[in-house]
Amino acid sequence: MNCGVCTAICPLGMSLMPRLLFRYVVLGLDDRVVESKDAIFSCLLCRACEVSCPAGVHITENVRLLRHWLLEEGR
């Protein structure tokens, strides 16, 4: 899926698209995920992106998991 609705609907106007962030995870690019730490922790977890996602991606759940991973790794 490559639509970008999640970014367009974000109340914070996040410039980092979830699909890019999740691609970093899938490819094992931990350094890129760490570089995106500010965006990960600034997410409101409001689920506006999930409601509008035509692919039904559980974005907020994935963001929560990334936050947990960053905190566990001490990054």
Buried (B, 14 or more C-beta within 10 A) or exposed (E): EEEEBBBEBBEEEBEBBBBBBBEBBEEEEBEBBBEBEEBBEEBEEEEBBBEEBEEEBEBBEBBBEBBEBBEEEEE
